[in-house]
Amino acid sequence: MNTFRSAVVLCCLLVLLVGCSTPSKNQNAASPRQPTAEKRTVAQGPSRTPASDTVLLSTPPDMPLDPQSHAIINKAVSYCRKSQTCWQKEEIEEALAALDKAYALLLKLDDEDDPDMVKRKEDLRFLISKRILEIYASRNTTAKGHRRAIPIEINRHVQKEIDYLTKGDFFVNAYRRSGRYRAHISQELSKAGLPPELSWLPLIESGYNVRALSSARALGLWQFIPSTGYRFGLNRDRYVDERMNPYKSTQAAIAYLKALHDMFGDWTTVLAAYNCGEGRVLRVIRAQQINYLDNFWDLYEQLPNETARYVPRFLATLHIVNNAEKYGIDKVKPYRPIPYETVTVSKQVSLADLATHLDVPGETLKELNAELRQGILPGTPYELKVPPKKERLVLAKLHDIPVASPPRTVKPTVRSRKSPPAVVYHRVQRGDTLTEIARAYRTDVDTIKRANGLKRSNVIALGKVLKIPGGKTPTPPENEVAAKRRPRQSIKYVVQRGDTLWNIAKRNGVSTQKIMRANGMKNKKVLVGQTLRIPHDGAGGTTIAANDALKTYRVKSGDAPMDIAKRHKMTLQRFLHVNNLTHDSKIYPGQKVSVE
């Protein structure tokens, strides 16, 4: 059986270490906590009572088991309870032997065709595996400390967090909100034999905000992620998320803290494990070459940065509240708890309608029943919290309150291949304005300016490529930007080497006499670098586009403006001019340009 247990422990360690490599949970402004994926799979710790294990592992009504399987599950659970009792009596070998028997029973379950059985078996298997690890960890790494002893040490790490917390409004606002719940939390901690100082832990977890939510979906006062909340008895469905229930989540947090203390025996280490997961902490401990509990700060140096700040931040919080006058906290008045009474309601009604019929502020009902995700009672028996002396009124008015339905979830429409792209691009041509571009792409000027960082000015550079968010690519007849190339009174042209007045006139579709008259020329001689004004004959289209001497060339991969110009016996300046380009402009494969 020892070989069997060793194999189980080895498999568990591999699972645990793989979990440790998962990036830790994010932090938000209100919550620095970051448990890893390892923490998400925490099973119930040994400090849980047998009754709690029964709740955790018993079969729910929607997961019926056949009688034989049910008997095996119950017997395995009884062995887990026996193991817990033996461990608490420090009978280590007996505790491990009981877990061996529980695991052996699981192998008898035939679960191939029953997904519900697979889930039940997996929950129990993980519980057994975690407890084997906890027993080995406690035997090899735990220093038996008193549950009520939290050593407060002021070193440079703690002082840094004191300086951080005493700047800004976060600590003061969180301190005010603590008045709503801290007295209850402290009372429950004392009942469980844990230090009442842990009642300040939600300050750095969530700022005492029952709806604090991190990007990793950690929610509530104690910042439970969904899987960890489920394992500690916090239910979550379409209507209710008990992680936002300050009273139920406090019980779950106490159970988890107890389990961690049974594993490590040292509160600073427990706090580190609460933040980043016990698997990560165990791995750091095993890598230590010294007795880490002689100096927690040796362990601290090797923890993830956010966890390394977590423990000092909690100690800094205790130091500040214990010296309230020094830090000006004594002048801050915490909010008072909201008194309430409960009434069981099975009708699906909204809190807003209830508030109207009860003549109480809607925000009060929302705060008392923060776990209601959509402000609607689930329609099954629910313990509704209402202000004092409102219980009878609820029962009297309930039949007058209409049934409420949660808002319908609209599925996003799937964009077809013919739908316009989310962003289209437009290259600024000569004469373009933001107003005309916005009109052509059926959007507005402000949208184009925000997308392209044009904050103060409507000036756009020739040749610049603009992003048009949500713009509809205009078809050639509708493209006002392209269609607006109306003839101008005249254009300017700089004479290039090899140019003659006749060639210039021919390229631009005008006569030499019109150019001479427009420029006050007495003869047809032109000089390199001379700027000529080229009048237009009003024939429609741009002067260059109307010129039959130009033809279209499609840019190929590897083409450069200089190469194209040479290939068609044009100067670079001429090529750029006829295509409304600059020296900084880029050309792309497939783009159409005009050449001679």
C-alpha positions in Angstrom: 0.0 0.0 0.0 2.9 2.3 0.6 3.9 1.9 -3.1 0.3 2.8 -4.0 0.4 5.9 -1.9 3.7 7.0 -3.3 2.3 6.8 -6.8 -0.7 8.9 -5.7 1.6 11.5 -4.1 3.9 11.6 -7.2 0.9 12.1 -9.5 -0.5 14.8 -7.2 2.8 16.6 -7.0 3.0 16.7 -10.8 -0.5 18.1 -11.0 0.3 20.6 -8.3 3.6 21.8 -10.0 1.9 22.1 -13.4 -0.7 24.3 -11.7 2.1 26.4 -10.2 3.4 27.2 -13.6 0.1 28.9 -14.5 0.3 32.7 -14.4 -1.2 34.1 -11.3 -4.5 35.9 -11.1 -4.5 39.5 -12.0 -4.7 42.4 -9.7 -7.0 45.3 -9.9 -6.9 48.7 -8.2 -8.9 47.4 -5.3 -7.4 43.9 -5.0 -3.7 42.9 -5.1 -4.5 39.2 -4.6 -3.3 36.8 -7.3 -4.0 33.1 -6.7 -2.6 30.7 -9.4 -4.4 28.0 -11.2 -3.2 25.7 -8.4 -5.3 27.6 -6.0 -8.4 27.2 -8.2 -8.4 23.5 -7.5 -8.1 23.6 -3.7 -10.1 20.9 -2.1 -11.6 21.2 1.4 -8.9 21.4 4.0 -8.6 19.3 7.1 -10.0 21.9 9.4 -13.4 21.4 7.8 -15.9 19.5 9.9 -17.3 16.2 8.6 -20.7 17.9 8.1 -19.1 20.3 5.7 -17.4 17.5 3.8 -20.8 15.9 3.4 -22.2 19.1 1.9 -19.2 19.3 -0.4 -19.2 15.7 -1.6 -22.8 14.5 -1.3 -24.7 14.0 -4.5 -26.9 16.9 -5.4 -30.6 16.2 -6.5 -29.7 16.7 -10.2 -26.9 14.1 -10.0 -28.6 10.8 -9.1 -26.4 7.8 -8.5 -27.3 4.1 -8.5 -27.4 2.6 -5.0 -24.1 0.7 -5.3 -22.2 3.7 -6.5 -23.8 5.9 -3.8 -22.7 3.4 -1.2 -19.1 3.4 -2.5 -19.0 7.2 -2.5 -20.3 7.4 1.1 -17.8 4.9 2.3 -15.0 6.8 0.7 -16.1 10.0 2.3 -16.2 8.2 5.7 -12.6 7.2 5.2 -11.7 10.8 4.5 -13.4 11.8 7.7 -11.5 9.2 9.6 -8.2 10.4 8.0 -9.0 13.9 9.2 -9.7 12.8 12.8 -6.4 10.8 12.8 -4.5 13.7 11.5 -5.8 16.0 14.1 -4.6 13.5 16.7 -1.2 13.5 15.0 -1.7 9.8 14.0 -0.1 10.4 10.6 0.2 6.8 9.4 -3.4 6.0 10.3 -4.5 9.1 8.5 -2.6 8.1 5.3 -3.9 4.5 5.5 -7.5 5.8 5.6 -6.9 7.9 2.5 -5.4 4.8 0.8 -8.6 2.9 1.4 -10.7 5.8 0.2 -8.7 6.0 -3.0 -8.9 2.3 -3.6 -12.7 2.5 -3.4 -12.7 5.0 -6.2 -11.1 2.5 -8.5 -14.2 0.3 -8.2 -16.5 2.9 -9.6 -17.6 2.3 -13.2 -18.0 5.8 -14.6 -17.4 5.5 -18.3 -21.1 6.1 -19.3 -22.1 8.5 -16.5 -20.7 12.1 -16.7 -22.2 12.9 -13.3 -20.4 10.0 -11.7 -17.2 11.3 -13.3 -17.6 14.6 -11.7 -18.3 13.2 -8.2 -15.4 10.8 -8.5 -13.1 13.6 -9.7 -14.1 15.8 -6.7 -13.4 13.1 -4.2 -10.2 12.0 -5.9 -8.8 15.5 -5.8 -9.8 15.9 -2.1 -7.9 12.7 -1.2 -4.9 13.8 -3.3 -4.8 17.2 -1.7 -5.0 15.8 1.8 -2.1 13.4 1.2 0.0 16.4 0.0 -1.1 18.4 3.1 -0.1 15.7 5.5 3.3 15.3 3.9 3.8 19.0 3.7 2.8 19.5 7.3 5.1 16.7 8.4 8.1 18.0 6.5 7.7 21.8 6.4 5.4 23.0 9.1 6.4 24.7 12.3 3.4 24.4 14.7 2.4 28.0 15.5 -0.5 29.3 17.4 -3.5 30.2 15.3 -3.9 33.5 17.0 -0.3 34.7 16.5 0.3 37.1 13.6 3.8 38.5 14.0 3.9 42.2 13.0 7.4 43.2 11.9 8.2 46.7 10.6 11.0 46.4 8.1 11.8 48.2 4.9 9.3 46.1 3.0 6.5 46.9 5.3 7.5 50.6 5.6 7.3 50.8 1.8 3.7 49.6 1.8 2.8 52.0 4.7 4.0 54.8 2.5 2.0 53.5 -0.4 -1.2 53.0 1.5 -1.2 56.4 3.2 -1.1 58.2 -0.1 -4.3 58.8 -2.1 -7.9 58.0 -1.1 -8.0 54.2 -1.5 -7.2 53.3 2.2 -9.5 56.0 3.6 -12.5 54.9 1.4 -11.8 51.2 2.1 -11.6 52.0 5.9 -15.0 53.7 5.7 -16.6 50.7 3.9 -15.0 48.3 6.5 -17.6 49.5 9.0 -20.3 47.6 7.0 -18.8 44.2 7.5 -15.7 44.1 9.7 -17.4 43.6 13.0 -19.2 40.5 11.7 -16.0 39.1 10.1 -14.1 39.6 13.3 -16.8 37.9 15.3 -16.8 34.9 13.0 -13.0 34.6 13.0 -13.0 34.6 16.8 -15.6 31.8 16.8 -13.4 29.8 14.5 -10.3 30.3 16.6 -8.5 32.5 14.1 -6.9 35.9 14.7 -9.4 38.7 14.5 -6.8 40.8 12.8 -7.6 38.8 9.7 -10.8 40.9 9.5 -8.6 43.5 7.8 -7.6 41.2 5.0 -10.5 42.3 2.7 -9.1 45.8 2.8 -6.2 44.8 0.6 -8.2 42.1 -1.2 -11.2 44.2 -2.4 -11.2 47.5 -0.4 -14.3 46.0 1.3 -16.2 46.3 -2.0 -18.6 43.3 -2.2 -18.7 43.7 -6.0 -15.0 44.1 -6.6 -14.1 42.1 -9.7 -10.7 41.4 -11.2 -9.9 40.6 -14.8 -9.4 36.9 -13.7 -13.0 36.8 -12.5 -12.1 37.0 -8.8 -15.1 38.5 -7.1 -16.4 39.8 -3.8 -14.9 40.8 -0.4 -12.5 37.9 -0.4 -11.8 37.7 -4.1 -12.8 34.1 -4.9 -12.5 32.8 -8.4 -15.4 30.7 -9.5 -13.8 27.2 -9.1 -12.4 28.0 -5.6 -15.7 29.5 -4.6 -17.5 26.3 -5.7 -15.1 24.1 -3.7 -15.8 26.1 -0.6 -19.5 26.0 -0.9 -20.2 29.3 -2.8 -22.9 28.7 -5.4 -23.2 30.6 -8.7 -25.9 30.5 -11.3 -27.8 32.9 -13.6 -29.4 34.8 -10.8 -27.1 34.4 -7.7 -23.3 34.6 -7.2 -22.6 33.9 -3.5 -19.1 35.2 -3.8 -20.7 38.6 -3.5 -22.5 37.6 -0.3 -20.3 39.1 2.4 -21.5 36.6 5.1 -21.3 33.3 3.1 -18.0 34.3 1.5 -16.6 35.1 4.9 -17.3 31.5 6.0 -15.6 30.2 2.9 -12.6 32.4 3.5 -12.3 31.1 7.1 -12.4 27.5 5.9 -9.7 28.2 3.4 -7.5 30.1 5.9 -7.9 27.2 8.4 -6.8 24.7 5.8 -3.7 26.8 4.9 -2.8 27.2 8.5 -3.0 23.5 9.1 -0.6 23.1 6.2 2.0 25.7 7.0 1.5 26.7 10.7 2.8 30.2 10.1 0.5 33.1 9.3 2.9 35.1 7.1 3.3 31.9 5.0 -0.5 31.4 5.0 -1.1 34.9 3.7 1.4 34.3 0.9 -0.4 31.0 0.0 -3.8 32.7 0.1 -2.5 35.2 -2.5 -0.6 33.0 -5.0 -1.7 29.4 -4.1 -0.2 26.9 -1.7 1.4 24.9 -4.5 3.6 27.9 -5.5 4.6 28.4 -1.9 5.4 24.7 -1.3 7.6 24.7 -4.4 9.6 27.7 -3.0 9.9 26.1 0.4 11.3 22.9 -1.1 13.9 24.9 -3.0 15.1 26.5 0.2 18.3 25.2 1.7 17.5 26.7 5.2 14.7 26.4 7.7 12.5 29.0 6.1 10.3 29.6 9.1 13.3 31.0 11.1 13.1 34.0 8.7 10.0 34.3 6.5 11.6 37.1 4.6 14.1 34.6 3.0 11.0 32.9 1.5 9.5 36.3 0.7 12.4 37.2 -1.6 11.7 34.3 -3.9 7.9 34.8 -4.2 6.2 36.5 -7.2 6.4 40.3 -7.0 2.7 40.8 -6.3 2.7 38.1 -3.5 5.9 39.6 -2.2 4.1 42.9 -1.7 0.9 41.2 -0.4 2.2 40.1 3.0 4.0 43.4 3.8 0.9 45.3 2.7 -1.3 43.4 5.1 1.2 44.0 7.9 1.3 47.6 6.9 -2.5 47.7 7.2 -2.4 46.4 10.7 0.2 48.9 11.7 -1.8 51.8 10.3 -5.1 50.8 12.0 -3.3 50.1 15.2 -1.8 53.7 15.1 -4.9 55.4 13.7 -4.1 58.8 15.3 -0.6 58.9 13.9 -1.9 58.4 10.3 -5.1 60.5 10.7 -7.4 57.5 10.4 -9.0 58.3 13.8 -10.9 61.1 12.1 -12.4 58.9 9.5 -15.9 57.6 10.5 -16.6 54.0 9.2 -20.0 53.4 7.8 -22.5 51.6 10.0 -23.7 48.1 9.3 -27.1 48.1 7.6 -29.6 46.3 9.9 -31.9 43.8 8.2 -34.2 40.9 8.7 -34.7 38.0 6.3 -37.9 36.7 4.6 -38.1 33.7 2.3 -39.5 34.6 -1.2 -40.1 32.2 -4.0 -41.5 34.6 -6.5 -39.3 35.9 -9.3 -39.5 39.7 -8.8 -37.1 42.6 -9.2 -35.5 44.5 -6.4 -36.6 47.7 -8.0 -40.3 46.7 -7.9 -39.8 45.5 -4.3 -38.2 48.8 -3.3 -41.2 50.7 -4.7 -43.8 48.6 -2.9 -41.9 48.6 0.3 -41.1 52.4 0.1 -37.4 51.8 0.8 -34.4 53.1 -1.2 -33.5 50.8 -4.1 -29.8 51.1 -3.3 -30.4 49.7 0.2 -32.0 46.5 -1.1 -29.2 46.1 -3.7 -26.5 46.4 -1.0 -28.3 44.0 1.3 -28.7 41.5 -1.5 -25.5 42.1 -3.4 -25.3 38.4 -4.5 -28.2 38.9 -6.9 -26.4 39.3 -10.2 -29.2 41.0 -12.2 -31.2 42.5 -9.4 -33.9 39.8 -9.8 -34.8 37.1 -7.3 -34.3 33.6 -8.7 -37.8 32.3 -8.5 -36.8 29.5 -6.1 -36.8 29.9 -2.3 -34.5 32.8 -1.6 -33.6 34.5 1.8 -34.3 38.1 0.9 -32.7 40.7 3.2 -35.0 43.7 3.9 -34.8 46.6 6.4 -36.3 45.9 9.9 -40.1 45.7 10.2 -40.5 45.1 6.5 -40.9 41.4 6.6 -44.7 41.4 6.9 -45.1 44.1 4.3 -43.2 41.9 1.8 -45.5 39.0 2.3 -48.5 41.3 2.1 -47.4 43.1 -1.1 -45.9 40.2 -2.8 -49.0 39.3 -4.8 -49.2 42.9 -6.2 -45.6 42.8 -7.5 -45.3 41.6 -11.1 -43.1 38.7 -12.1 -39.8 40.0 -13.5 -37.6 38.4 -16.2 -33.9 38.8 -16.7 -32.8 40.9 -19.7 -32.6 38.8 -22.8 -29.1 38.0 -24.1 -28.8 39.1 -27.7 -26.4 36.9 -29.6 -24.0 39.0 -31.7 -24.7 38.6 -35.4 -22.1 36.8 -37.4 -20.5 39.1 -40.0 -20.9 37.7 -43.5 -18.0 37.8 -46.0 -19.8 40.5 -47.9 -20.1 42.7 -44.9 -17.9 45.8 -44.8 -14.7 45.4 -42.7 -14.5 47.0 -39.3 -11.8 49.4 -40.6 -11.2 50.6 -44.1 -8.3 52.8 -45.3 -8.1 55.8 -47.5 -5.0 57.5 -49.0 -5.4 61.3 -48.9 -5.4 62.8 -52.4 -4.9 66.3 -53.5 -7.9 68.5 -52.5 -9.3 66.0 -49.9 -10.9 67.3 -46.7 -12.0 65.4 -43.7 -15.6 66.4 -44.2 -15.7 65.1 -47.8 -13.9 61.9 -46.7 -16.3 61.3 -43.9 -19.3 61.8 -46.2 -17.9 59.5 -48.8 -17.4 56.7 -46.2 -20.7 57.3 -44.5 -19.1 58.2 -41.1 -18.3 61.5 -39.2 -15.3 63.7 -38.9 -14.8 63.1 -35.1 -14.6 59.3 -35.6 -11.9 59.7 -38.2 -10.0 62.2 -36.1 -10.1 59.9 -33.0 -9.0 56.9 -35.0 -6.0 58.7 -36.5 -4.9 60.9 -33.5 -6.0 64.1 -35.2 -6.8 66.0 -32.0 -6.6 69.7 -32.7 -6.6 70.2 -36.4 -8.5 69.2 -39.5 -5.3 69.4 -41.6 -4.4 66.2 -43.3 -1.2 65.5 -45.2 -1.2 64.6 -48.9 -0.5 60.9 -49.3 -1.3 60.0 -45.6 -3.3 56.8 -45.2 -6.3 57.3 -42.9 -8.1 54.6 -40.9 -11.9 54.8 -41.3 -13.5 52.8 -38.4 -16.8 51.2 -39.5 -16.6 53.0 -42.8 -18.3 51.5 -45.8 -16.0 51.2 -48.8 -17.5 53.4 -51.4 -18.1 51.9 -54.9 -16.6 53.9 -57.8 -19.9 55.8 -58.6 -20.5 56.6 -55.0 -17.0 57.5 -54.0 -17.3 61.2 -53.5 -13.6 61.5 -52.7 -12.7 60.1 -56.1 -15.6 61.8 -58.0 -14.8 65.2 -56.5 -11.7 65.5 -58.6 -13.2 68.5 -60.3 -11.2 70.7 -62.7 -9.5 73.5 -60.9 -8.9 77.0 -62.3 -5.2 76.0 -62.8 -2.5 73.7 -61.4 1.1 74.4 -60.8 3.8 72.5 -62.6 7.6 72.6 -62.1 9.5 72.3 -65.4 11.8 69.2 -65.5 14.8 68.5 -67.6 13.8 67.5 -71.1 10.4 69.3 -70.9 9.2 71.5 -73.7 6.1 73.7 -73.7 4.5 71.5 -76.3 5.0 68.3 -74.2 3.7 70.0 -71.1 0.6 71.3 -73.0 0.0 67.8 -74.5 0.3 66.0 -71.2 -2.2 68.4 -69.5 -4.6 68.5 -72.4 -4.4 72.2 -73.0 -2.9 74.4 -75.8 0.5 76.0 -75.6 -1.2 79.4 -76.2 -3.4 79.0 -73.0 -0.2 78.2 -71.0 1.6 81.2 -72.4 -1.4 83.5 -71.7 -1.8 82.1 -68.1 1.9 82.7 -67.4 2.4 86.0 -69.4 5.0 84.3 -71.7 6.2 86.0 -74.8 7.8 82.9 -76.3 7.7 79.1 -75.8 11.0 78.8 -74.1 10.9 77.1 -70.6 13.6 76.7 -68.1 14.3 73.7 -65.7 12.9 74.5 -62.3 10.5 77.1 -63.7 7.0 77.0 -62.2 4.1 77.2 -64.7 0.5 77.7 -64.0 -1.5 75.2 -66.2 -5.0 76.4 -66.9 -7.8 73.9 -67.4 -10.2 73.9 -70.3 -13.2 72.9 -68.1 -13.7 69.5 -69.8 -14.4 67.7 -66.6 -12.3 65.2 -64.6 -8.8 66.1 -63.4 -6.4 67.5 -65.9 -4.1 64.6 -65.4 -6.8 61.9 -65.5 -8.3 63.5 -68.7 -4.9 63.4 -70.5 -4.9 60.6 -73.1 -1.1 60.7 -73.0 -1.1 58.9 -69.6 -1.8 55.2 -69.1 -2.4 53.1 -66.1 0.2 50.8 -64.5 -0.4 48.3 -61.8 2.4 48.3 -59.2 4.2 45.0 -58.8 6.0 43.5 -55.8 9.4 45.1 -55.4 8.5 48.2 -57.5 9.8 51.6 -56.3 8.7 55.0 -57.6 12.1 55.6 -59.1 12.1 52.3 -60.9 8.6 52.9 -62.4 9.6 56.4 -63.5 12.7 55.2 -65.3 10.9 52.3 -66.9 8.4 54.7 -68.5 11.0 57.4 -69.3 9.7 59.8 -66.7 11.5 61.8 -64.1 10.8 60.9 -60.5 9.3 64.4 -59.9 7.0 64.0 -62.9 5.8 60.5 -61.7 5.1 61.8 -58.2 3.3 64.8 -59.6 0.9 63.0 -61.9 0.0 60.6 -59.2 -0.4 63.2 -56.4 2.4 61.5 -54.4 5.3 62.9 -52.4 8.8 61.6 -51.7 7.5 60.1 -48.4 4.6 58.4 -50.0 4.5 54.6 -50.2 3.1 52.5 -53.0 1.7 49.0 -52.7 1.5 45.9 -54.9 -1.7 46.0 -56.9 -2.0 49.8 -56.7 -2.8 51.6 -60.0 -0.6 54.6 -60.9 -0.5 56.8 -64.0 2.5 56.7 -66.3 3.4 58.0 -69.7 
